[in-house]
C-alpha cells in the first residue's frame, strides 16, 4: 500500500497507534507490517508522540512542583482522596508596613513644617530643587502637600 492508497482509506497514524497498542501480542508482526507499508514512518510517529506526551507530563509536573514548593495546604475531596493545593504567594513587603512608612513620612514632613514654619520650609525645598537630579527628586517628594499641611496645623495646636 503506497501513500496515496493509505490516504484514501482515511486512516491516520493515530488510528494505527491505537490498533498497534490494542494488540500487544502481535506487536512484532504489526511493527514489521507497518514498517513495510509506510516505510518506517509509523514507528517514528509513535515514538515522537510518546516522547511529546512524556515531555508534556514532565513539564506539567515541574510546574506543579514549583507551585507546591512555595507552600501548600492539604484538603480532602468528597471521594476521600487527600490532595495538596498550592497557596497563594504573598508579597515580600506587607501592606501594613508600607502604610506605616507612608504615615511616618507624612508625620516627618508635618514635623518639619511645624518646626521650621511654612516660609522657611518652602525656601529649603526650593534650594533643594536647584541641585542634582537626586536632589530634585527629593524636592519633589518633600514639597508641601495638603495632607502634611493639615497634619502640621494639628501638630502646631498641640505643640504651641
OpenMM code with the backbone's topology and positions (N, CA, C; nanometers):
from openmm import Vec3, app, unit

residues = "UNK UNK UNK UNK UNK UNK UNK UNK UNK UNK UNK UNK UNK UNK UNK UNK UNK UNK UNK UNK UNK UNK UNK UNK UNK UNK UNK UNK UNK UNK UNK UNK UNK UNK UNK UNK UNK UNK UNK UNK UNK UNK UNK UNK UNK UNK UNK UNK UNK UNK UNK UNK UNK UNK UNK UNK UNK UNK UNK UNK UNK UNK UNK UNK UNK UNK UNK UNK UNK UNK UNK UNK UNK UNK UNK UNK UNK UNK UNK UNK UNK UNK UNK UNK UNK UNK UNK UNK UNK UNK UNK UNK UNK UNK UNK UNK UNK UNK UNK UNK UNK UNK UNK UNK UNK UNK UNK UNK UNK UNK UNK UNK UNK UNK UNK UNK UNK UNK UNK UNK UNK UNK UNK UNK UNK UNK UNK UNK UNK UNK UNK UNK UNK UNK UNK UNK UNK UNK UNK UNK UNK UNK UNK UNK UNK UNK UNK UNK UNK UNK UNK UNK UNK UNK UNK UNK UNK UNK UNK UNK".split()
positions = [
    Vec3(0.0864, -0.1182, 0.0000),
    Vec3(0.0000, 0.0000, 0.0000),
    Vec3(0.0898, 0.1229, 0.0000),
    Vec3(0.0757, 0.2079, -0.1003),
    Vec3(0.1562, 0.3291, -0.1068),
    Vec3(0.0848, 0.4429, -0.0332),
    Vec3(0.1470, 0.5605, -0.0328),
    Vec3(0.0919, 0.6741, 0.0433),
    Vec3(-0.0449, 0.7166, -0.0066),
    Vec3(-0.0672, 0.7114, -0.1388),
    Vec3(-0.1964, 0.7533, -0.1941),
    Vec3(-0.3075, 0.6600, -0.1475),
    Vec3(-0.2839, 0.5289, -0.1522),
    Vec3(-0.3838, 0.4326, -0.1054),
    Vec3(-0.4052, 0.4447, 0.0452),
    Vec3(-0.2979, 0.4729, 0.1149),
    Vec3(-0.3069, 0.4869, 0.2601),
    Vec3(-0.3950, 0.6063, 0.2960),
    Vec3(-0.3838, 0.7164, 0.2211),
    Vec3(-0.4655, 0.8353, 0.2467),
    Vec3(-0.6112, 0.8120, 0.2095),
    Vec3(-0.6368, 0.7300, 0.1063),
    Vec3(-0.7740, 0.7016, 0.0637),
    Vec3(-0.8518, 0.6257, 0.1702),
    Vec3(-0.7856, 0.5442, 0.2481),
    Vec3(-0.8553, 0.4649, 0.3495),
    Vec3(-0.9072, 0.5515, 0.4632),
    Vec3(-0.8530, 0.6716, 0.4811),
    Vec3(-0.8980, 0.7592, 0.5889),
    Vec3(-0.8286, 0.7304, 0.7208),
    Vec3(-0.7363, 0.6384, 0.7199),
    Vec3(-0.6626, 0.6081, 0.8423),
    Vec3(-0.5496, 0.7086, 0.8574),
    Vec3(-0.5194, 0.7377, 0.9809),
    Vec3(-0.4033, 0.8202, 1.0071),
    Vec3(-0.3188, 0.7502, 1.1127),
    Vec3(-0.2087, 0.8108, 1.1484),
    Vec3(-0.1182, 0.7460, 1.2429),
    Vec3(-0.1837, 0.7261, 1.3780),
    Vec3(-0.2777, 0.8140, 1.4143),
    Vec3(-0.3471, 0.7985, 1.5424),
    Vec3(-0.4275, 0.6695, 1.5460),
    Vec3(-0.4985, 0.6394, 1.4357),
    Vec3(-0.5742, 0.5145, 1.4293),
    Vec3(-0.4815, 0.3942, 1.4371),
    Vec3(-0.3720, 0.4017, 1.3645),
    Vec3(-0.2784, 0.2900, 1.3637),
    Vec3(-0.2135, 0.2718, 1.5004),
    Vec3(-0.1870, 0.3817, 1.5699),
    Vec3(-0.1280, 0.3710, 1.7030),
    Vec3(-0.2246, 0.3027, 1.7993),
    Vec3(-0.3521, 0.3384, 1.7921),
    Vec3(-0.4498, 0.2738, 1.8795),
    Vec3(-0.4561, 0.1246, 1.8506),
    Vec3(-0.4596, 0.0895, 1.7235),
    Vec3(-0.4642, -0.0515, 1.6857),
    Vec3(-0.3361, -0.1219, 1.7269),
    Vec3(-0.2245, -0.0532, 1.7097),
    Vec3(-0.0943, -0.1088, 1.7436),
    Vec3(-0.0849, -0.1355, 1.8939),
    Vec3(-0.1355, -0.0440, 1.9745),
    Vec3(-0.1313, -0.0630, 2.1190),
    Vec3(-0.2369, -0.1580, 2.1692),
    Vec3(-0.3403, -0.1841, 2.0908),
    Vec3(-0.4510, -0.2696, 2.1331),
    Vec3(-0.4152, -0.4178, 2.1303),
    Vec3(-0.3255, -0.4559, 2.0447),
    Vec3(-0.2886, -0.5967, 2.0308),
    Vec3(-0.1412, -0.6179, 2.0668),
    Vec3(-0.1080, -0.6206, 2.1958),
    Vec3(0.0329, -0.6294, 2.2330),
    Vec3(0.0983, -0.7615, 2.1944),
    Vec3(0.0219, -0.8714, 2.1816),
    Vec3(0.0827, -0.9994, 2.1469),
    Vec3(0.1382, -0.9988, 2.0051),
    Vec3(0.0752, -0.9236, 1.9170),
    Vec3(0.1148, -0.9242, 1.7776),
    Vec3(0.1985, -0.8014, 1.7415),
    Vec3(0.2530, -0.7369, 1.8420),
    Vec3(0.3250, -0.6127, 1.8206),
    Vec3(0.4394, -0.6293, 1.7200),
    Vec3(0.5172, -0.7367, 1.7360),
    Vec3(0.6312, -0.7531, 1.6459),
    Vec3(0.5857, -0.7777, 1.5024),
    Vec3(0.4750, -0.8467, 1.4828),
    Vec3(0.4243, -0.8700, 1.3476),
    Vec3(0.3718, -0.7388, 1.2891),
    Vec3(0.2944, -0.6658, 1.3698),
    Vec3(0.2380, -0.5395, 1.3231),
    Vec3(0.3472, -0.4381, 1.2922),
    Vec3(0.4484, -0.4369, 1.3743),
    Vec3(0.5570, -0.3428, 1.3528),
    Vec3(0.6231, -0.3683, 1.2191),
    Vec3(0.6427, -0.4964, 1.1824),
    Vec3(0.7016, -0.5284, 1.0530),
    Vec3(0.6087, -0.4854, 0.9399),
    Vec3(0.4804, -0.5109, 0.9570),
    Vec3(0.3863, -0.4737, 0.8519),
    Vec3(0.3823, -0.3226, 0.8328),
    Vec3(0.3721, -0.2476, 0.9438),
    Vec3(0.3637, -0.1036, 0.9315),
    Vec3(0.4921, -0.0466, 0.8739),
    Vec3(0.6032, -0.1067, 0.9088),
    Vec3(0.7291, -0.0602, 0.8536),
    Vec3(0.7303, -0.0826, 0.7039),
    Vec3(0.6760, -0.1943, 0.6610),
    Vec3(0.6713, -0.2215, 0.5174),
    Vec3(0.5716, -0.1288, 0.4478),
    Vec3(0.4557, -0.1065, 0.5109),
    Vec3(0.3517, -0.0290, 0.4451),
    Vec3(0.3869, 0.1194, 0.4345),
    Vec3(0.4398, 0.1739, 0.5388),
    Vec3(0.4580, 0.3185, 0.5436),
    Vec3(0.6046, 0.3574, 0.5308),
    Vec3(0.6894, 0.2654, 0.5232),
    Vec3(0.8309, 0.2976, 0.5112),
    Vec3(0.8937, 0.3364, 0.6429),
    Vec3(0.8445, 0.2820, 0.7520),
    Vec3(0.9045, 0.3072, 0.8824),
    Vec3(0.8564, 0.4338, 0.9496),
    Vec3(0.7701, 0.5104, 0.8858),
    Vec3(0.7262, 0.6364, 0.9454),
    Vec3(0.6343, 0.6158, 1.0650),
    Vec3(0.5596, 0.5062, 1.0698),
    Vec3(0.4698, 0.4840, 1.1824),
    Vec3(0.5465, 0.4679, 1.3121),
    Vec3(0.6544, 0.3933, 1.3078),
    Vec3(0.7341, 0.3738, 1.4291),
    Vec3(0.7884, 0.5067, 1.4781),
    Vec3(0.8355, 0.5905, 1.3851),
    Vec3(0.8860, 0.7208, 1.4255),
    Vec3(0.7750, 0.8062, 1.4840),
    Vec3(0.6570, 0.8030, 1.4211),
    Vec3(0.5454, 0.8835, 1.4694),
    Vec3(0.5032, 0.8386, 1.6088),
    Vec3(0.5011, 0.7060, 1.6301),
    Vec3(0.4635, 0.6552, 1.7615),
    Vec3(0.5641, 0.6977, 1.8667),
    Vec3(0.6910, 0.6895, 1.8349),
    Vec3(0.7940, 0.7287, 1.9303),
    Vec3(0.7882, 0.8790, 1.9559),
    Vec3(0.7681, 0.9584, 1.8502),
    Vec3(0.7617, 1.1023, 1.8658),
    Vec3(0.6411, 1.1412, 1.9506),
    Vec3(0.5268, 1.0798, 1.9263),
    Vec3(0.4060, 1.1108, 2.0025),
    Vec3(0.4251, 1.0742, 2.1495),
    Vec3(0.4795, 0.9567, 2.1742),
    Vec3(0.5019, 0.9155, 2.3129),
    Vec3(0.6025, 1.0067, 2.3816),
    Vec3(0.7055, 1.0481, 2.3075),
    Vec3(0.8058, 1.1366, 2.3653),
    Vec3(0.7452, 1.2735, 2.3969),
    Vec3(0.6598, 1.3235, 2.3076),
    Vec3(0.5931, 1.4515, 2.3329),
    Vec3(0.5004, 1.4423, 2.4531),
    Vec3(0.4262, 1.3337, 2.4639),
    Vec3(0.3379, 1.3153, 2.5800),
    Vec3(0.4189, 1.3120, 2.7089),
    Vec3(0.5331, 1.2433, 2.7044),
    Vec3(0.6194, 1.2364, 2.8225),
    Vec3(0.6729, 1.3741, 2.8580),
    Vec3(0.7203, 1.4486, 2.7578),
    Vec3(0.7711, 1.5833, 2.7839),
    Vec3(0.6634, 1.6743, 2.8408),
    Vec3(0.5421, 1.6646, 2.7884),
    Vec3(0.4322, 1.7466, 2.8400),
    Vec3(0.4017, 1.7103, 2.9845),
    Vec3(0.4049, 1.5827, 3.0147),
    Vec3(0.3769, 1.5398, 3.1524),
    Vec3(0.4866, 1.5869, 3.2467),
    Vec3(0.6114, 1.5773, 3.2044),
    Vec3(0.7224, 1.6244, 3.2885),
    Vec3(0.7106, 1.7747, 3.3113),
    Vec3(0.6786, 1.8503, 3.2068),
    Vec3(0.6626, 1.9953, 3.2206),
    Vec3(0.5512, 2.0284, 3.3183),
    Vec3(0.4390, 1.9569, 3.3068),
    Vec3(0.3260, 1.9795, 3.3973),
    Vec3(0.3646, 1.9471, 3.5418),
    Vec3(0.4389, 1.8390, 3.5621),
    Vec3(0.4793, 1.8017, 3.6979),
    Vec3(0.5793, 1.9007, 3.7569),
    Vec3(0.6694, 1.9521, 3.6748),
    Vec3(0.7660, 2.0506, 3.7237),
    Vec3(0.6940, 2.1789, 3.7653),
    Vec3(0.5967, 2.2240, 3.6847),
    Vec3(0.5188, 2.3430, 3.7215),
    Vec3(0.4436, 2.3219, 3.8523),
    Vec3(0.3836, 2.2038, 3.8666),
    Vec3(0.3095, 2.1743, 3.9892),
    Vec3(0.4043, 2.1705, 4.1088),
    Vec3(0.5223, 2.1126, 4.0904),
    Vec3(0.6200, 2.1065, 4.1990),
    Vec3(0.6662, 2.2458, 4.2389),
    Vec3(0.6893, 2.3327, 4.1402),
    Vec3(0.7299, 2.4703, 4.1705),
    Vec3(0.6227, 2.5429, 4.2506),
    Vec3(0.4969, 2.5258, 4.2118),
    Vec3(0.3881, 2.5897, 4.2858),
    Vec3(0.3787, 2.5354, 4.4272),
    Vec3(0.3925, 2.4041, 4.4430),
    Vec3(0.3810, 2.3441, 4.5757),
    Vec3(0.5015, 2.3769, 4.6633),
    Vec3(0.6170, 2.4052, 4.6031),
    Vec3(0.7358, 2.4351, 4.6830),
    Vec3(0.7241, 2.5700, 4.7528),
    Vec3(0.6347, 2.6578, 4.7054),
    Vec3(0.6149, 2.7879, 4.7695),
    Vec3(0.5160, 2.7817, 4.8853),
    Vec3(0.4574, 2.6670, 4.9063),
    Vec3(0.3622, 2.6498, 5.0152),
    Vec3(0.2369, 2.5824, 4.9646),
    Vec3(0.1812, 2.4967, 5.0477),
    Vec3(0.0604, 2.4265, 5.0072),
    Vec3(-0.0251, 2.3952, 5.1292),
    Vec3(-0.1491, 2.3575, 5.1021),
    Vec3(-0.2385, 2.3124, 5.2075),
    Vec3(-0.3031, 2.1830, 5.1597),
    Vec3(-0.3322, 2.0971, 5.2534),
    Vec3(-0.3930, 1.9692, 5.2174),
    Vec3(-0.5428, 1.9762, 5.2432),
    Vec3(-0.6173, 1.9219, 5.1507),
    Vec3(-0.7620, 1.9147, 5.1651),
    Vec3(-0.8074, 1.7757, 5.1252),
    Vec3(-0.9223, 1.7386, 5.1760),
    Vec3(-0.9786, 1.6088, 5.1409),
    Vec3(-1.0970, 1.6306, 5.0476),
    Vec3(-1.0923, 1.5625, 4.9339),
    Vec3(-1.2024, 1.5727, 4.8394),
    Vec3(-1.3205, 1.4907, 4.8880),
    Vec3(-1.4328, 1.5044, 4.8201),
    Vec3(-1.5540, 1.4337, 4.8620),
    Vec3(-1.5396, 1.2821, 4.8498),
    Vec3(-1.4481, 1.2378, 4.7629),
    Vec3(-1.4284, 1.0934, 4.7489),
    Vec3(-1.3263, 1.0390, 4.8484),
    Vec3(-1.2718, 1.1224, 4.9348),
    Vec3(-1.1806, 1.0789, 5.0390),
    Vec3(-1.0335, 1.0908, 5.0029),
    Vec3(-1.0026, 1.1347, 4.8848),
    Vec3(-0.8635, 1.1492, 4.8421),
    Vec3(-0.8066, 1.2791, 4.8988),
    Vec3(-0.6902, 1.2695, 4.9601),
    Vec3(-0.6234, 1.3866, 5.0151),
    Vec3(-0.5359, 1.4461, 4.9047),
    Vec3(-0.5605, 1.5722, 4.8723),
    Vec3(-0.4850, 1.6401, 4.7677),
    Vec3(-0.4188, 1.7646, 4.8257),
    Vec3(-0.3058, 1.8029, 4.7652),
    Vec3(-0.2346, 1.9223, 4.8072),
    Vec3(-0.2589, 2.0320, 4.7053),
    Vec3(-0.2997, 2.1483, 4.7536),
    Vec3(-0.3248, 2.2624, 4.6665),
    Vec3(-0.2260, 2.3721, 4.7031),
    Vec3(-0.1670, 2.4364, 4.6016),
    Vec3(-0.0708, 2.5433, 4.6319),
    Vec3(-0.1397, 2.6639, 4.6934),
    Vec3(-0.0674, 2.7285, 4.7863),
    Vec3(-0.1198, 2.8512, 4.8461),
    Vec3(-0.0760, 2.9699, 4.7621),
    Vec3(-0.1515, 3.0774, 4.7725),
    Vec3(-0.1159, 3.1997, 4.7020),
    Vec3(0.0156, 3.2537, 4.7555),
    Vec3(0.0972, 3.3028, 4.6654),
    Vec3(0.2239, 3.3616, 4.7058),
    Vec3(0.1964, 3.5026, 4.7564),
    Vec3(0.2408, 3.5284, 4.8759),
    Vec3(0.2205, 3.6614, 4.9334),
    Vec3(0.3345, 3.7533, 4.8954),
    Vec3(0.3054, 3.8807, 4.9001),
    Vec3(0.4058, 3.9807, 4.8674),
    Vec3(0.5170, 3.9780, 4.9709),
    Vec3(0.6373, 4.0144, 4.9288),
    Vec3(0.7510, 4.0180, 5.0200),
    Vec3(0.7382, 4.1293, 5.1228),
    Vec3(0.6689, 4.2386, 5.0877),
    Vec3(0.6513, 4.3520, 5.1780),
    Vec3(0.5032, 4.3618, 5.2124),
    Vec3(0.4692, 4.3486, 5.3399),
    Vec3(0.3272, 4.3574, 5.3773),
    Vec3(0.2711, 4.4987, 5.3579),
    Vec3(0.1423, 4.5064, 5.3327),
    Vec3(0.0753, 4.6346, 5.3098),
    Vec3(0.0785, 4.7222, 5.4358),
    Vec3(0.0703, 4.6595, 5.5523),
    Vec3(0.0747, 4.7375, 5.6773),
    Vec3(0.2078, 4.8109, 5.6906),
    Vec3(0.3154, 4.7456, 5.6524),
    Vec3(0.4475, 4.8073, 5.6607),
    Vec3(0.4566, 4.9283, 5.5675),
    Vec3(0.4057, 4.9124, 5.4449),
    Vec3(0.4067, 5.0254, 5.3506),
    Vec3(0.3228, 5.1417, 5.4028),
    Vec3(0.2071, 5.1105, 5.4591),
    Vec3(0.1203, 5.2140, 5.5136),
    Vec3(0.1888, 5.2870, 5.6292),
    Vec3(0.2551, 5.2123, 5.7159),
    Vec3(0.3268, 5.2755, 5.8272),
    Vec3(0.4411, 5.3633, 5.7777),
    Vec3(0.5110, 5.3200, 5.6725),
    Vec3(0.6188, 5.4027, 5.6157),
    Vec3(0.5635, 5.5329, 5.5592),
    Vec3(0.4528, 5.5257, 5.4886),
    Vec3(0.3925, 5.6469, 5.4309),
    Vec3(0.3445, 5.7408, 5.5409),
    Vec3(0.2787, 5.6848, 5.6422),
    Vec3(0.2326, 5.7685, 5.7543),
    Vec3(0.3506, 5.8299, 5.8294),
    Vec3(0.4571, 5.7555, 5.8467),
    Vec3(0.5768, 5.8088, 5.9127),
    Vec3(0.6394, 5.9216, 5.8326),
    Vec3(0.6426, 5.9071, 5.6999),
    Vec3(0.6989, 6.0105, 5.6143),
    Vec3(0.6137, 6.1372, 5.6196),
    Vec3(0.4817, 6.1212, 5.6162),
    Vec3(0.3923, 6.2374, 5.6263),
    Vec3(0.4094, 6.3040, 5.7632),
    Vec3(0.4234, 6.2242, 5.8675),
    Vec3(0.4471, 6.2792, 6.0013),
    Vec3(0.5779, 6.3561, 6.0086),
    Vec3(0.6826, 6.3055, 5.9426),
    Vec3(0.8121, 6.3748, 5.9399),
    Vec3(0.8001, 6.5091, 5.8687),
    Vec3(0.7305, 6.5101, 5.7527),
    Vec3(0.7103, 6.6358, 5.6807),
    Vec3(0.6294, 6.7344, 5.7652),
    Vec3(0.5273, 6.6847, 5.8361),
    Vec3(0.4458, 6.7722, 5.9221),
    Vec3(0.5300, 6.8284, 6.0361),
    Vec3(0.6181, 6.7469, 6.0915),
    Vec3(0.7056, 6.7932, 6.1989),
    Vec3(0.7997, 6.9030, 6.1486),
    Vec3(0.8574, 6.8845, 6.0296),
    Vec3(0.9448, 6.9880, 5.9728),
    Vec3(0.8674, 7.1170, 5.9431),
    Vec3(0.7457, 7.1020, 5.8856),
    Vec3(0.6642, 7.2206, 5.8574),
    Vec3(0.6314, 7.2959, 5.9851),
    Vec3(0.6012, 7.2230, 6.0908),
    Vec3(0.5663, 7.2875, 6.2172),
    Vec3(0.6882, 7.3547, 6.2788),
    Vec3(0.8002, 7.2886, 6.2778),
    Vec3(0.9200, 7.3393, 6.3444),
    Vec3(0.9827, 7.4563, 6.2664),
    Vec3(0.9953, 7.4435, 6.1338),
    Vec3(1.0603, 7.5477, 6.0534),
    Vec3(0.9655, 7.6612, 6.0150),
    Vec3(0.8397, 7.6299, 6.0021),
    Vec3(0.7432, 7.7282, 5.9505),
    Vec3(0.7309, 7.7095, 5.7993),
    Vec3(0.6183, 7.7551, 5.7445),
    Vec3(0.5890, 7.7307, 5.6029),
    Vec3(0.6873, 7.8029, 5.5103),
    Vec3(0.7245, 7.9260, 5.5422),
    Vec3(0.8151, 8.0033, 5.4568),
    Vec3(0.9541, 7.9426, 5.4501),
    Vec3(1.0114, 7.9139, 5.5663),
    Vec3(1.1465, 7.8562, 5.5702),
    Vec3(1.1482, 7.7175, 5.5051),
    Vec3(1.0415, 7.6423, 5.5242),
    Vec3(1.0334, 7.5083, 5.4648),
    Vec3(1.0327, 7.5191, 5.3123),
    Vec3(0.9526, 7.6120, 5.2576),
    Vec3(0.9467, 7.6305, 5.1128),
    Vec3(1.0809, 7.6775, 5.0575),
    Vec3(1.1536, 7.7627, 5.1303),
    Vec3(1.2862, 7.8083, 5.0860),
    Vec3(1.3838, 7.6908, 5.0776),
    Vec3(1.3799, 7.6051, 5.1738),
    Vec3(1.4719, 7.4889, 5.1735),
    Vec3(1.4376, 7.3922, 5.0602),
    Vec3(1.3090, 7.3724, 5.0367),
    Vec3(1.2687, 7.2842, 4.9257),
    Vec3(1.3082, 7.3470, 4.7924),
    Vec3(1.2960, 7.4804, 4.7801),
    Vec3(1.3347, 7.5495, 4.6565),
    Vec3(1.4846, 7.5377, 4.6321),
    Vec3(1.5654, 7.5530, 4.7375),
    Vec3(1.7107, 7.5398, 4.7200),
    Vec3(1.7488, 7.3946, 4.6874),
    Vec3(1.6714, 7.3013, 4.7390),
    Vec3(1.6976, 7.1603, 4.7090),
    Vec3(1.6649, 7.1282, 4.5638),
    Vec3(1.5660, 7.1961, 4.5073),
    Vec3(1.5251, 7.1681, 4.3693),
    Vec3(1.6243, 7.2220, 4.2666),
    Vec3(1.7212, 7.3025, 4.3084),
    Vec3(1.8222, 7.3552, 4.2174),
    Vec3(1.9449, 7.2658, 4.2070),
    Vec3(1.9466, 7.1543, 4.2774),
    Vec3(2.0640, 7.0662, 4.2809),
    Vec3(2.0624, 6.9592, 4.1725),
    Vec3(2.1226, 6.8477, 4.2052),
    Vec3(2.1336, 6.7358, 4.1113),
    Vec3(1.9971, 6.6698, 4.0913),
    Vec3(1.9943, 6.5700, 4.0052),
    Vec3(1.8665, 6.5037, 3.9761),
    Vec3(1.8123, 6.4315, 4.1003),
    Vec3(1.9004, 6.3788, 4.1828),
    Vec3(1.8549, 6.3137, 4.3064),
    Vec3(1.7958, 6.4171, 4.4010),
    Vec3(1.8607, 6.5324, 4.4111),
    Vec3(1.8091, 6.6384, 4.4968),
    Vec3(1.6768, 6.6923, 4.4436),
    Vec3(1.6626, 6.6996, 4.3102),
    Vec3(1.5353, 6.7433, 4.2512),
    Vec3(1.4239, 6.6441, 4.2838),
    Vec3(1.4559, 6.5162, 4.2794),
    Vec3(1.3559, 6.4147, 4.3149),
    Vec3(1.3180, 6.4278, 4.4621),
    Vec3(1.4168, 6.4524, 4.5480),
    Vec3(1.3892, 6.4745, 4.6899),
    Vec3(1.3038, 6.5976, 4.7128),
    Vec3(1.3284, 6.7047, 4.6366),
    Vec3(1.2485, 6.8270, 4.6495),
    Vec3(1.1050, 6.8005, 4.6073),
    Vec3(1.0870, 6.7218, 4.5003),
    Vec3(0.9513, 6.6898, 4.4560),
    Vec3(0.8760, 6.6101, 4.5623),
    Vec3(0.9459, 6.5167, 4.6286),
    Vec3(0.8832, 6.4359, 4.7338),
    Vec3(0.8557, 6.5204, 4.8579),
    Vec3(0.9484, 6.6116, 4.8901),
    Vec3(0.9365, 6.6893, 5.0143),
    Vec3(0.8480, 6.8130, 5.0015),
    Vec3(0.7981, 6.8459, 4.8821),
    Vec3(0.7127, 6.9638, 4.8709),
    Vec3(0.5872, 6.9459, 4.9570),
    Vec3(0.5395, 7.0579, 5.0077),
    Vec3(0.4246, 7.0550, 5.0989),
    Vec3(0.2990, 7.0127, 5.0228),
    Vec3(0.2283, 6.9185, 5.0806),
    Vec3(0.1024, 6.8730, 5.0212),
    Vec3(-0.0089, 6.8959, 5.1234),
    Vec3(-0.1349, 6.8888, 5.0831),
    Vec3(-0.2455, 6.9186, 5.1743),
    Vec3(-0.2490, 6.8286, 5.2977),
    Vec3(-0.2123, 6.7036, 5.2833),
    Vec3(-0.2167, 6.6125, 5.3986),
    Vec3(-0.1118, 6.6526, 5.5013),
    Vec3(0.0112, 6.6792, 5.4561),
    Vec3(0.1152, 6.7179, 5.5527),
    Vec3(0.0873, 6.8564, 5.6108),
    Vec3(0.0283, 6.9474, 5.5335),
    Vec3(-0.0073, 7.0795, 5.5877),
    Vec3(-0.1158, 7.0668, 5.6935),
    Vec3(-0.2152, 6.9795, 5.6711),
    Vec3(-0.3197, 6.9579, 5.7715),
    Vec3(-0.2600, 6.8966, 5.8980),
    Vec3(-0.1712, 6.7973, 5.8807),
    Vec3(-0.1076, 6.7344, 5.9968),
    Vec3(-0.0210, 6.8358, 6.0715),
    Vec3(0.0459, 6.9257, 5.9980),
    Vec3(0.1290, 7.0290, 6.0614),
    Vec3(0.0427, 7.1262, 6.1417),
    Vec3(-0.0739, 7.1617, 6.0876),
    Vec3(-0.1617, 7.2527, 6.1617),
    Vec3(-0.2146, 7.1871, 6.2888),
    Vec3(-0.2466, 7.0596, 6.2828),
    Vec3(-0.2928, 6.9885, 6.4026),
    Vec3(-0.1796, 6.9733, 6.5043),
    Vec3(-0.0590, 6.9494, 6.4544),
    Vec3(0.0574, 6.9362, 6.5436),
    Vec3(0.0931, 7.0708, 6.6066),
    Vec3(0.0727, 7.1803, 6.5336),
    Vec3(0.1036, 7.3148, 6.5858),
    Vec3(0.0072, 7.3479, 6.7012),
    Vec3(-0.1182, 7.3022, 6.6918),
    Vec3(-0.2133, 7.3265, 6.8006),
    Vec3(-0.1684, 7.2583, 6.9280),
    Vec3(-0.1139, 7.1386, 6.9152),
    Vec3(-0.0686, 7.0633, 7.0314),
    Vec3(0.0651, 7.1178, 7.0837),
    Vec3(0.1547, 7.1499, 6.9911),
    Vec3(0.2917, 7.1876, 7.0268),
    Vec3(0.2972, 7.3275, 7.0883),
    Vec3(0.2284, 7.4254, 7.0285),
    Vec3(0.2408, 7.5638, 7.0751),
    Vec3(0.1234, 7.6026, 7.1567),
] * unit.nanometer
topology = app.Topology()
chain = topology.addChain("A")
for resn in residues:
    res = topology.addResidue(resn, chain)
    for name in ("N", "CA", "C"):
        topology.addAtom(name, app.Element.getBySymbol(name[0]), res)
